[in-house]
Amino acid sequence: MSTEKPGYDRTEPQTARFRPDALATFSTMCLAALGVSAADAQVVTDNLVYAELRGHASHGIVRLPVHAKRLVAGVVDPAGRPETATATMAVGVVDGKNALGPVAGTYAVDRAIEAAERYGVGVFVARNSNHFGPAAFYSEIASERGLIGVAASNAPPNMAPWGGKDRFLGTNPFSVAVPAGRLGSIVLDMASSLVARGKIILAAQKGDPIPVGWALDPEGNPTTDAAQALLGAVLPFGGPKGSAISLLIDVFSGVLSGAAYGRHLNTLENVSAIQNLGHFFIVLRIDAFIAEDEFRERVDDLIEQLKASPKAPGVDEILAPGEIERRRVAESKRSGIAVTGDVLAQLVDLAESLGVEPPRPIE
């Protein structure tokens, strides 16, 4: 396939903007070419576009070439069908069957939602999974149905424990989504590291420096060199607090589920072995505790109190968790999703390798 297409300059790739549906179509076509079913390709695509719309490019379309490499290498099963391994009332274990992470994660949170709708609470863990993208993708599946959702996952050891210099902990992400009324949902979505490792990967690809305090070099020294940071270790947020939270997420997601944990986890980039990541989901049915309408009103009131708090000097507005992402979604739908030139070059290469038409930028 020729790469001499409007909007593409292989010599000096430039940032371009794309309609969300253009990236979605490209993603589903690539995944279909890799043997992924239409339904599963849609789930993975929704996950990638979800991240892009919210401004979290480190978990967006840049991950598609990585998924492709792992599928081609045979360390992810394109036809993997997650199933419930064990379940007792509101509690269960899902075997992800080495499917793509968003496929296994969505199956597991759906089981937790079913349990919560029946029993008031659902707690499910998943094993034999892969990188599942932004944790809020799953907690918001619950909150959009009027439920409180909690989602977490372990991740390969890329973070030094508090006081250490070598990789031991994952940047283990977690999210909580709480439905409100007219003010939208409260959505916490964060890694247990000071910054998601994907942001350092993007910085390294662009040759940009990173702030002091994000990571250590291989010798354990603070570094602003993104490439050295990738060879070293990222740092936990809040020092010992982030370190402890990461460890406990690995207990719930890895140890409890029967998945790999600690140093047993394989990195996403190593295409010679499976990952066997684990996930953890809690879903609460609000009316098992309090009338749903009353709860939503109370959450709205809490948000209003937060936003009415006196602002520190130089602060224009106090934002609730998830508020800035909702604004980014609106802006991304209006003006398109920005894809940097280096990521665009990867997408064009992927398109060529699969015989798929690359996405067309907004003219």
N, C-alpha and C positions, 0 to 999 in steps of 0.2 A: 504494500500500500504506500502510495506516495505521501510524503508529509508536507508537500508544497500545497498547503490548503490555506484559504483565507483565515487570517487571525493567528497563524503560527509562524514563528521565526526560530528555526532550530539553532541558528548561530547565537542569537541574543534573545532567549525566551523572556517575554514580558508578562507581568501580571495581567490577567484577563478576568472579566466577569461573565458568569454563566447563570442562566435561569435554573432554579432548582430542579425543574423537570428535565432539563437537558442533562444535568449530571446524573439524575436518577435513571434516565433511559440508558445512558452509557454504562452505568454500574450494572444494571440488570442484564444488559447485553453481554458484558464481559463475564459475569457470573454464569450465565446460561452457556456461554462458550466453554466454560470450565467444568460443565457437568452438573451445575447446581439447578435444582428444580425452580420453576417460576415462583412458587410460593416462598421458598427459602431465599431466593434471590431478592424478592421484594422486602423481606424482613431485614436482610443485611443492608440493602440499599436505604431503607427507611432509617436505619441506625446511623449510617454514614451521613446522610443528608440532615438528619436531626442535629448532629454535631456541627455541621457546616452552618446551618441556619442560625445557631446560637453563638456563632463566633468561636467555636472550639475546633479550629482547623486541625489541630494535632491529632484529633480522633475522627477526622472526616475523610474526605476522598483520598487523602494521602495514604490511608490504610488499605485502599483497594489493591494496589500493586503488591503489598505484603500478603494480603489474603491470597492473591493469585499465586504467588511464589510457593506458599505453603500447600495450596491445593495441587499445583503441578508436581511438587516434590512428594506428594502422597502422605504428608504428615497430618493433613486434615481430610476428613471424609466428606466429599461433596454431597453424598447421599445419606449421611448419618441421620438416623431418626431417633431423637431423644425419647426416652420412655421413663415412666415412674418405676423405680427399682423397688421401693418400699413406701408404704403410706399407712399411717395410723391416725384416723380422724383428721386433725388439723395439721399434722406434721408429716413430712415426707422427704424422700431422697430421689433425685432425678439423675439418671445416667445419661449424660449428654451424647454418648456414642461417638465422640470425637467429631461432632458436627461443628460447623462454624459457630463461634461464640454467641452471636446474636440469636441464632436459631435455638441453641440450648437454653440461653438465658430467658428468651421469650416464653419458651415452653414451661420453664420452671416457675416464672412469675405468674403465668396463667393458672398453674396448679395452686399456687398460694392464694390467688384471688378466688378461685373456686372454693377453697377451704374456708377463707374468711367470710365469704357470702353465706356459707352454711353454718359455720361454727362461731363466727365473730372474729376469729384470728386464723391466719394461715402462715405456717413457717416451713419453708422448703429450702433445701440445699441442693446443689448440683455438683457433679464430678464429671471427669472425662470431657471437659469443655475446652474452649479456646478463648482468646482475647475477645471480650464482649462489648467493647466500646464504652461510651459514657454511661455511668451507672444511673444517671437520671432518666435515661431512656426507659428503664424498667420501673423505677419508682413512679414515674409519671403515667405509665400504663395503668397503675392502680389509682392514682389521684384523679385521673380523667373519668374514672368510674365511681367517683365519690368515696374512695377509700384512702387510707393513709398507707403509703408505700415506703418500704426501706429496702435498699439494694446495696450489696457489697460484693467485692471479688478480691481474691488474692492475685498476685502478679509476680513475675520473675524477680529474683533478687537483684535490684538495681540501686538500692538505697542502703547507706550505712546506718547501723543502729546508733543511737545517741552515745557518743564517746568513742565510736569505732571509726575505722577508715576504709574497711573493705565492704563490698556488697554483701548484704545478708537478708535484709527485708525487701519486700515489694513496695511499690508506690501505691499500695492497695487502696482503691477508690471506694467511696461509699456515698450514698445519696438518701435523702429523706424528702418525700413530697407530701405536702399537707394541703388538701383542698380548702379553699376559702369561699367567700361569696362573690360579691361584685368586684373584689380586689384581686382576683386570681389566686393562684396557689403559692404557697411558700415552698421553694425548691432549693434544697442544699445539694450541691454536687461538687465533690472535691476529692483530690488525692490526699493520701496521708503524708506525701512529700510536700516540701515547700512549693514545688511546682511540678506539673505533670512532665514526665520524661519526654513525652512527645513534643513538647515545646522546645526542649533542648535539641532534639533531633531536627526540628525545623530550623532552628538557629544555626546548627552545624551545616545543614544543606545550603543555607543562604550565606554562610560565612560571617554571621553576625556574632558579636560577643554576648555573653549572658551576664546578668547582675551578680555581684559578689554575694555569696550566701546561698546560692542555688545548689552548688555541687562542689565536690572535691576532685582533684586530679588523681592519677593512680598512686601517687605517693602520700595521699591524704591531706594535701594542701588545698586551700580555697583557690578556685580558678574562675576566670571569666572567659576562658577558651572553651567553646561548646564541644569541640572535638575531643579535648582532653577530659571534659566532664563525662562524655560518653564512655571513655575508657576507664574513668574512675567511678564515682558514686554520687547520686543525688542525696540531698539532706532532708530529714523529716521536718515538717512544720512544727513550730512550738517546741523544738528540742526534744526533751524526754517524753513530752505528751504525744507528739506525732509518732514517735518511735513505738510507744506502748500501744497506741491505737492501731498502728499497722500490724503489730504482733497479734493483737486480739482478732483483727479481721482475718488473719491467716488461720487462727484457731477455728473460727466459725466457718470460713469458706473452704479451707483446705483440710485441716485435721478432722473436723467434725463430719465433713462430707465424704471422706475417703479419697479425696483428690490429692495431688502432689502438694507439697508445702515446703517452705524454707528453701534450702539449697537444692531440693529435688526438682524444682520447677525449671523448665526449659524456657529460654528467651523466645520472643516472637520472631526474631531475625534468624535464629538457628533453625534451618530447614532440614536438619538431619534427624530430628526427633520430635515426637508429639509433646504437647504442653501439659495436658491433664490439669487445667486450671479448675478451681472450684468457686462457686458463687453461693450467696446467702441472701434469702429474701424473707421479709416479714410484711404481712399485709393485715391491717386492722379495719374492721367494719365499724364505722363511727357510732352507729345507732345501737351497738352492743354496750356502749358506755354512756352516751348522751344523745338527745334528739339531733339529727343531722342538721336541720335548719338552725337550731340554737348554736351548734358547734361552729357553723360557717359564720354566723353573726359575731360570735366571740373571737374567731380568728381575724375577721375584718377589723374588729375593734382593736385587737392587739397590734395589727399592722399599722393602723392609724396612730396608735400611741407611739409606736416605733418611729414613724416618719415625722411625728410632731416633736420629737426630742430636740432639745437645743443643739444646734450644729457647732462643731468646732470651727475655729478660724480657717477660712479658705475652703470650707466644704459647702457646696451648693445644695446638696440634697442627700438625705439618708435613704438608702435603698434597702428593701427587703430582699432576702435570698431568692434568686430567680428573676427578680424584676428587670435587671439589666439584660438578661438573656431574652426575655419577652420583647424588649425593645429591639434587640438585634434581629430577632426573627422577623419583625415587621419591616425593618430596614432591608434585610436580605431579600425578602419577598418583593420589595419595592424596587431595589436597585440591582439585585443580583448577588451571587456569591463570588467573592474574589478568590481566585486561585493563582498562587504565585508561579512565576515562570519555571522554576525548578520542578515544582510538583506537576505542572502542565506537561513538561517534557517527559516525566515518568508516565503520565497518562497516555501520551502519544505513543511512547514505546510499547506500552501494554496493548494499546489498540492495534498496533502493527503486528505484535506477536500473536494476537488472537483473531486477526482479520476482521476487526470491528471498527466501525466509523468512530473517530474521536468526537468528543462533544464540541459543539460550535459555540463560540463566545457570543455575547450580545454585541450586535453591530454598533 
